[in-house]
Amino acid sequence: MDIADLSQLSSADALELVSRLHQTNEQLQGSAVTLSRLSVALQESLGPTPAGAIGALQAIGQFLTVQHSYEELATLVHQQSVEVFGMDGGSLFLLDESDVLTPIAPSDAALPNPSALEHIAGLARRALDAKAMISAPGASGAYPACIVLPLSRMGQDVGVAVLYRIAPEEPALSADMWANLTIYAGALGAICAGMRQAEALRRDARLLESLLAERARQVQNSRDILRVVFDHLPEGVLLLDHDDVVLAVNRFFADRIAGVHPRELVGRSYADLRQRLHLRGMQRVAQDDEGRAEVTLPDAGGRLHTFEVERTAMQTDDGATLEFWRER
């Protein structure tokens, strides 16, 4: 569903979508646990030789089980580039909605200098377009040598990780290291895709919360307006449920007919209300075949008023009815 369509959701559909968002979020957490278990399985099956790369994968699995920022992920990439792969640093680039690669600054490390970063960004774009890892030499005093890992998840590009070394010579990589980097790139692609999806879920959830709050405000405003209209009708109105229990009364009925505050009537049975009115002197004058009745009722000063009483069934499943008291 497009975000622009969310404003058209009914309250029920919005609540259902919130439930689906929570379910998807739980699936993301499940993916994190699966990735962590995968790293353990790889470590057990491959033995101690590639332990550094597997350790990096396991760290990523653990990273995914807790909510982190992109800056913290960039920091992890930088640290693992140094500690696991023997490079001088690492940079993380993520694709935005306009397909632009944006460098993510690590939370506790600086980005390369502008000229080096421009060189690294160009290599990142090249590797992403080629959908293949590349290794490129640097230039002494100008820009570093790089290993560039395009990141994707289920065929969808999400970003690029670049491992760089200040020395200009192109990094010499064994077949095992290339294999380890391939595993590492796959894990990074999974975590970036998961973080992007989680971010989208949180954004949609915030939007839904805002829409639901606005919908609730509109409903409340509508109820307030209806209440004002209800209370200013020039006749008495009672809302009764299917058991003839009073659900609501307007001001005209409460003040002019019952002579009490509305809250003293809500929740009482209609029989109790009629008994109260009879004690005040109400008398039935006439009743026709369609259920309309004519009654008289004295006010506090003893003046007699005549009311026509008529019931109307509401078109609802709960069997509620409205009763109107019109003064003649």
N, C-alpha and C positions, 0 to 999 in steps of 0.2 A: 504493500500500500504506500502510495506517495504521501510525503509529509503534508503536502497541500490539501490532501483529502481528509486529514484528521479532523479539521474543523467541522466536517459534515457528519461526523459520527454521532449516532444516538448514544445516550448514556449507557445503555446495555452493551452496545458494540464497543464502546470505549473501555468498559470494565473487562470485557472479554479480551481485548487487545492487551490490557495491562497484565492479565493472567498469562497470556502467551509470552509477553516480554519476560515475566518472571521465570517461565519454563525454559525459555531460551538461555537466560542467564545461568540457570542451573546446568544446562547442557554445556555451557562454556566451562563451568567449574569442573564438570565431569571430564571434558577434554583435557584440562590441566592435569588432572590425576592420571589420565591415560598416558599423557606425554611423560610424566614423571616416572611411571612404571616402565615405559618403553626404554627410558635411559638406563634404568637398573638392569633390564633384560639385555640390552646391548652390552653393558659393561660385563655382565656375567658370561655372555656368549663370545665376546671378542677378547677377553682376557686383559692383562695389564698393558699391552703394547700401546693402544690408542687411548689410555686412561685419561689423558688431558682433554681430548676432544669430547669423550663421553662425559667427563666431569662437567665440561661446559654445557653439554646438552642437559645434564641433570640439573644444573643451576638454572637453566631456562625453564625446565619443567616446574621447579620449585617457585620460580619467579611468577609463572602464570597462575599459581594457586592463590596469590594474594593480589589485590588491586594495586597497581603501580602506575606511575606516570611514564610518558614517552622519554622524558629526560632521564629517569632512572634506568630505563632500558638502554638508552644511549651510553650511560655510564657503564653498564654491564658489558656492552659490546666493546667499549674502550678497554676496560680492565682485562677482558678475556683475550683481546687482540695482543696485549702485552704478555699476560701471564701464561696463556695456553699456546698461542701460536708464535710467540717470540718476536712480535713486531714492536714498533715504537708507539703505536696508537691505533685507534679505530674510530670511524665515523658512521653514523646512522642517518640515512635519508629516507623520508616517507613520502609517498605519493598523496597529494591532496585531491580534492574533488575535481580540480581542473587539470589533472594529470601532470602537475608540476612537482618535481622532486624538491623537497624542503629539508635542509639540514637540521638535525635535532641536536641542540647543545647538551652535552653531558652535565649532570647536576654538580659534579665536583671536578671537572676538567675542562680546559679551554678547547675551542675548535682550532684547527690549523689556521695559519695566517691567511689573509684574504686571497693571495695569489695561489697558494697551495690548495686552499679550499675550492677555488674556481677550477683548478686542474682536476681535483678529485671529483667534483660535481660533473665535469665533462665525461670522465671515465664512467661514473655511475650511470649517466644517461646512456652511454654507449653500450654498457653491459646489459642494461634493462631492455634496450631496443633489440639487442642480439639474443636476449634470453639465455645468456651463457656467462659463466665465470670467465674473467680475463685477468691476466697478470701483465703489468706494464712497468717498464723502467722509469726512473725519475731523472732529474737533472740536478747536478750538484749545486746547492745553494739556491735552487729555484723551486722545485717541487719534489715530493717524495715518490719512491717506488710504491706500487699499490697492488693489492689483490682485491678484486671487486666481485662481490657476491650478489647477484640479483635475488630478490626475495619475492616469493609468490606462494599462494595457497590455492590449491585446486584450480590451477590455471589462471588465477587472477593475480596480477602484479600488485604488490603492496609497498615495495620500497627497495632499498639497496644498502648493504653493509660494505664498507671499504676498510680493509686492513692496510695500514701504510707503514713504510720504513723510511727514515731520513736518508739513508744511503741510496745513491741513485741506481745501483745495480738491481736488475729485475730479480725478485725473490726466486730462489731455486726450491721447487716443491716436488716432493716425491709423490708417487702414485697413492701411497697411503694417506699423505696429507691432503691431496685433492679429494680423496674419498671422505676424509673426515670433514673437510670444508663443505662438501656437498650435504652431508648429514647436518652440519651446523646451520647452513643456509636454509635447509628445509625446516629446521626447528624454529629459527628466527622468523621465517615467513609465517609459520603457524601462529607464533605468539603475536606478531604484528597484526595479522588478520583478526585474531581473537580480541586484541585490544581495540581495534577499529570497530568491530561488531559490538563490543561491550560499550564503547563510547557512544555509538549510534543508539544502542538500547537505552542508555542513560539519558541521552538527549531526547529521544522519543518519549521516555517515561516522564521527563520534566515537562515536555510539551503537553502530554496527556493530563498530567496533574494540573497544569495551568488551564487546559480546556475544561476539565471536570470542575475545577474551582469556579471558572467563569460560568459554566452551565448551572452550577448550584446557585451562584449569585443571581443569575437570570431567573431561575425557578423561584428563588426566594422573593425577588422583586415582583415577579408575576403574582405570587401568592399575596404579597403585601398589597398590590394594586387591587386584586380580587377581593381582599378583605375590606379595603376601603369602600369599594363599590357595594359589597355585601352589606356592610354596616350602614350605608347611606340610602339603601332602598326605602321607598316610602310605604313599605308594608312589612309585616312580620314574616320571617322565613326560618323554618326549621329543617335541618338535615338529619334524617333518621336512617339507621342501618336496618338490615333485614329482620332484626329482632325488636325493632321499634325502640332502640336506645338512641338518645339524643347525641349526635356527633358534633353539631354546631348550631348556634342560633345567632341571628343578627341583633344589632343594637335596638332596632325598632321593637322586635318581639320582647327582648329582655326588659327594656325600659317601659314601654307603653302597655304591654300585655301581661308579662309575668311579674314585673316590678322588682326584679332582682338582677344581680350581676350575671353575665353570661356563664361564668365559670361555675355558678351554682346549679346550672341546668345541664351542662355537658356531662355525659356519663350516666344520667338518670334515665329511667324508663319513661316512655311516653305516658304510661298509666299514672306514674307519680306526678308528672306534669299536669295532666288533666285533673287529678285530685286537688293539686295545689290551686288550680284555677277555679274549680268548683267551690273551694273554701273561700275564695275571694268573691264569690257571687256569680260565677259564670252560669248561664243557662242556655240550653239549646232551644232555638226558636223553630227551626225547620231543617229538613234534610231531604235532598232529592235522590232519584234512583242512581245517579252517577257518582254518588258519594260526597257531593258538595253539601256543606252544612252552613247554617247561619246561627250565630250565637251572639248573646249580649253579655257584656262584662262592665261592671262599674269601675271608674277610676278612683284614685285616692280621695277625690272630692265628692264622690257619690254620683258623678255624671255618668249616664249609661251610654256605652258605645256598642255599636253593632258591627260584627265582623263576618265576612264570608270566608269559610275555611275550605281549602281545596288541596288535594294531594296529587302529585305528579311523580310517576315512576321514572327513575333515571336509567339511561341506557348503559348500565354498567353491570359487570359480572357479580358484584357483591350485593345486588338487590337493594341498593339505597334508594330512598325516596325524599322528595322535597315537599314540605307542607307550607302553604301560603296563607297568611291571615291578612285579608284586605278589609280596611275599614270602609263601611258604606256611608 
